Amino acid sequence: MFDLFGDFSPDELQAIADDDLANRIKNILIVESVAGTLNDLTPEQIRMYDEAVEGR
């Protein structure tokens, strides 16, 4: 599970800008959706994915 807020105090949490909060949530959703997709790939597709990521 991701730790969205680290060790922020309640006051620090309230000070997080809406766009920063939205960006944190968006990034977590992206990671979780990609991780779920990777579970459904064949070994060949995983190899192709790994090659594409390494080439970045």
DSSP file (Angstrom, degrees, kcal/mol; ACC not computed):
  #  RESIDUE AA STRUCTURE BP1 BP2  ACC     N-H-->O    O-->H-N    N-H-->O    O-->H-N    TCO  KAPPA ALPHA  PHI   PSI    X-CA   Y-CA   Z-CA
    1    1 A M              0   0    0      0, 0.0     2,-0.2     0, 0.0     0, 0.0   0.000 360.0 360.0 360.0 144.3    0.0    0.0    0.0
    2    2 A F        -     0   0    0      1,-0.0     2,-0.9    26,-0.0     3,-0.1  -0.534 360.0-134.1 -83.5 148.5    1.2    3.5   -0.8
    3    3 A D        -     0   0    0     -2,-0.2     3,-0.2     1,-0.2     4,-0.1  -0.863  22.5-175.5-101.9  99.1    1.8    6.1    1.9
    4    4 A L  S    S+     0   0    0     -2,-0.9    -1,-0.2     1,-0.2    20,-0.0   0.837  78.8  24.6 -62.9 -34.9    0.1    9.2    0.4
    5    5 A F  S >  S-     0   0    0      1,-0.3     3,-1.5    -3,-0.1    -1,-0.2   0.372  82.5-156.3-122.7   3.8    1.1   11.6    3.1
    6    6 A G  T 3  S-     0   0    0      1,-0.2    -1,-0.3    -3,-0.2    -2,-0.1  -0.281  71.2 -24.7  57.4-132.8    4.3   10.3    4.8
    7    7 A D  T 3  S+     0   0    0     -4,-0.1    -1,-0.2     2,-0.0     2,-0.1  -0.217  88.5 153.8-108.2  41.1    4.7   11.7    8.3
    8    8 A F    <   -     0   0    0     -3,-1.5    -3,-0.1     1,-0.1    -2,-0.0  -0.430  40.8-128.2 -70.3 143.0    2.6   14.8    7.9
    9    9 A S     >  -     0   0    0     -2,-0.1     4,-2.5     1,-0.1     5,-0.2  -0.420  32.3-100.8 -78.1 165.3    1.0   16.3   10.9
   10   10 A P  H  > S+     0   0    0      0, 0.0     4,-1.9     0, 0.0     5,-0.1   0.889 125.7  51.2 -55.9 -39.0   -2.8   17.1   10.8
   11   11 A D  H  > S+     0   0    0      1,-0.2     4,-1.0     2,-0.2    -3,-0.0   0.899 110.0  48.8 -65.5 -39.8   -2.0   20.8   10.2
   12   12 A E  H  > S+     0   0    0      1,-0.2     4,-0.5     2,-0.2     3,-0.3   0.882 108.3  54.7 -66.8 -37.5    0.4   19.9    7.4
   13   13 A L  H >< S+     0   0    0     -4,-2.5     3,-1.2     1,-0.2    -2,-0.2   0.915 106.6  50.4 -61.1 -42.7   -2.2   17.7    5.8
   14   14 A Q  H 3< S+     0   0    0     -4,-1.9    -1,-0.2     1,-0.3    -2,-0.2   0.753 105.9  57.9 -67.4 -22.7   -4.7   20.5    5.8
   15   15 A A  H 3< S+     0   0    0     -4,-1.0    -1,-0.3    -3,-0.3     2,-0.2   0.556  76.5 114.6 -85.8  -7.4   -2.2   22.7    4.1
   16   16 A I  S << S-     0   0    0     -3,-1.2    -3,-0.0    -4,-0.5     2,-0.0  -0.472  73.3-118.2 -66.2 127.3   -1.7   20.4    1.1
   17   17 A A     >  -     0   0    0     -2,-0.2     4,-2.5     1,-0.1     3,-0.2  -0.325  16.7-120.0 -65.4 147.2   -2.9   22.2   -2.0
   18   18 A D  H  > S+     0   0    0      1,-0.2     4,-2.8     2,-0.2     5,-0.2   0.885 113.7  51.3 -56.3 -41.8   -5.8   20.5   -3.8
   19   19 A D  H  > S+     0   0    0      2,-0.2     4,-2.0     1,-0.2    -1,-0.2   0.855 109.9  49.8 -68.8 -32.4   -3.8   20.1   -7.0
   20   20 A D  H  > S+     0   0    0     -3,-0.2     4,-2.3     2,-0.2    -2,-0.2   0.922 112.4  47.5 -67.7 -44.0   -0.9   18.5   -5.1
   21   21 A L  H  X S+     0   0    0     -4,-2.5     4,-2.3     1,-0.2    -2,-0.2   0.923 112.1  49.5 -61.5 -45.2   -3.4   16.1   -3.5
   22   22 A A  H  X S+     0   0    0     -4,-2.8     4,-2.6     1,-0.2    -1,-0.2   0.889 110.3  51.3 -61.8 -39.3   -5.0   15.3   -6.8
   23   23 A N  H  X S+     0   0    0     -4,-2.0     4,-2.4     2,-0.2    -1,-0.2   0.900 108.9  50.5 -66.0 -41.4   -1.6   14.7   -8.4
   24   24 A R  H  X S+     0   0    0     -4,-2.3     4,-1.9     2,-0.2    -2,-0.2   0.931 113.6  45.0 -60.4 -46.1   -0.7   12.3   -5.6
   25   25 A I  H  X S+     0   0    0     -4,-2.3     4,-2.4     1,-0.2    -2,-0.2   0.912 111.6  52.5 -66.0 -42.8   -3.9   10.3   -6.0
   26   26 A K  H  X S+     0   0    0     -4,-2.6     4,-2.2     1,-0.2    -1,-0.2   0.916 108.8  50.4 -59.2 -44.4   -3.6   10.3   -9.8
   27   27 A N  H  X S+     0   0    0     -4,-2.4     4,-2.2     1,-0.2    -1,-0.2   0.889 110.4  49.3 -63.6 -39.3   -0.1    8.9   -9.6
   28   28 A I  H  X S+     0   0    0     -4,-1.9     4,-2.6     2,-0.2    -1,-0.2   0.914 110.3  50.7 -66.3 -42.0   -1.2    6.1   -7.2
   29   29 A L  H  X S+     0   0    0     -4,-2.4     4,-2.3     1,-0.2    -2,-0.2   0.890 109.9  51.0 -62.8 -38.6   -4.1    5.2   -9.5
   30   30 A I  H  X S+     0   0    0     -4,-2.2     4,-2.5     2,-0.2     5,-0.2   0.942 111.3  47.0 -63.4 -47.6   -1.8    5.0  -12.5
   31   31 A V  H  X S+     0   0    0     -4,-2.2     4,-2.6     1,-0.2    -2,-0.2   0.922 113.6  48.1 -61.5 -44.2    0.7    2.7  -10.7
   32   32 A E  H  X S+     0   0    0     -4,-2.6     4,-2.0     1,-0.2    -1,-0.2   0.883 112.0  48.8 -66.3 -37.3   -2.1    0.5   -9.5
   33   33 A S  H  X S+     0   0    0     -4,-2.3     4,-1.8    -5,-0.2    -1,-0.2   0.901 113.2  46.9 -70.4 -38.5   -3.7    0.2  -12.9
   34   34 A V  H  X S+     0   0    0     -4,-2.5     4,-2.5     2,-0.2    -2,-0.2   0.918 111.2  52.1 -66.8 -42.4   -0.4   -0.6  -14.6
   35   35 A A  H  X S+     0   0    0     -4,-2.6     4,-1.2    -5,-0.2    -2,-0.2   0.904 110.1  49.0 -61.3 -40.7    0.4   -3.2  -11.9
   36   36 A G  H  < S+     0   0    0     -4,-2.0     4,-0.5     1,-0.2    -1,-0.2   0.875 110.8  50.5 -65.2 -37.4   -3.0   -4.8  -12.5
   37   37 A T  H >< S+     0   0    0     -4,-1.8     3,-1.4     1,-0.2     4,-0.3   0.893 104.3  57.5 -67.2 -40.4   -2.4   -4.9  -16.2
   38   38 A L  H >< S+     0   0    0     -4,-2.5     3,-1.3     1,-0.3    -1,-0.2   0.817  96.4  64.1 -62.6 -29.9    1.0   -6.5  -15.9
   39   39 A N  T 3< S+     0   0    0     -4,-1.2    -1,-0.3     1,-0.2    -2,-0.2   0.763 101.9  50.9 -64.0 -23.8   -0.5   -9.4  -14.0
   40   40 A D  T <  S+     0   0    0     -3,-1.4    -1,-0.2    -4,-0.5    -2,-0.2   0.429  88.2 108.2 -94.9  -0.3   -2.5  -10.3  -17.2
   41   41 A L    <   -     0   0    0     -3,-1.3    -3,-0.0    -4,-0.3    -4,-0.0  -0.453  67.5-123.0 -81.5 150.9    0.4  -10.3  -19.6
   42   42 A T     >  -     0   0    0     -2,-0.1     4,-2.5     1,-0.1     5,-0.2  -0.416  35.3-101.6 -77.7 164.1    2.0  -13.4  -21.2
   43   43 A P  H  > S+     0   0    0      0, 0.0     4,-2.2     0, 0.0     5,-0.1   0.883 125.3  51.6 -55.6 -38.3    5.7  -14.0  -20.6
   44   44 A E  H  > S+     0   0    0      2,-0.2     4,-2.2     1,-0.2     5,-0.2   0.919 110.0  48.1 -65.0 -43.1    6.4  -12.6  -24.2
   45   45 A Q  H  > S+     0   0    0      2,-0.2     4,-2.5     1,-0.2    -1,-0.2   0.881 110.0  52.4 -65.5 -37.6    4.4   -9.5  -23.5
   46   46 A I  H  X S+     0   0    0     -4,-2.5     4,-2.9     2,-0.2    -1,-0.2   0.909 108.5  51.2 -63.3 -41.9    6.2   -9.0  -20.2
   47   47 A R  H  X S+     0   0    0     -4,-2.2     4,-2.3     2,-0.2    -2,-0.2   0.930 111.1  47.6 -59.9 -45.5    9.6   -9.3  -22.1
   48   48 A M  H  X S+     0   0    0     -4,-2.2     4,-2.1     2,-0.2    -2,-0.2   0.895 112.4  49.5 -62.6 -41.0    8.4   -6.6  -24.6
   49   49 A Y  H  X S+     0   0    0     -4,-2.5     4,-2.6     2,-0.2     5,-0.2   0.941 110.4  50.0 -62.8 -47.7    7.2   -4.4  -21.7
   50   50 A D  H  X S+     0   0    0     -4,-2.9     4,-2.5     1,-0.2    -2,-0.2   0.900 110.9  49.7 -59.0 -42.1   10.6   -4.7  -19.9
   51   51 A E  H  X S+     0   0    0     -4,-2.3     4,-1.5     1,-0.2    -1,-0.2   0.891 111.2  49.2 -63.8 -40.0   12.5   -3.9  -23.1
   52   52 A A  H  < S+     0   0    0     -4,-2.1     4,-0.3     2,-0.2    -2,-0.2   0.905 112.9  46.6 -67.1 -40.5   10.3   -0.8  -23.7
   53   53 A V  H >< S+     0   0    0     -4,-2.6     3,-1.3     1,-0.2    -2,-0.2   0.910 111.4  51.2 -68.8 -41.2   10.8    0.4  -20.1
   54   54 A E  H 3< S+     0   0    0     -4,-2.5    -1,-0.2     1,-0.3    -2,-0.2   0.806 104.5  59.2 -65.2 -28.5   14.5   -0.2  -20.2
   55   55 A G  T 3<        0   0    0     -4,-1.5    -1,-0.3     1,-0.2    -2,-0.2   0.547 360.0 360.0 -78.1  -7.0   14.8    1.8  -23.5
   56   56 A R    <         0   0    0     -3,-1.3    -1,-0.2    -4,-0.3    -2,-0.1   0.508 360.0 360.0 -65.1 360.0   13.4    4.9  -21.9
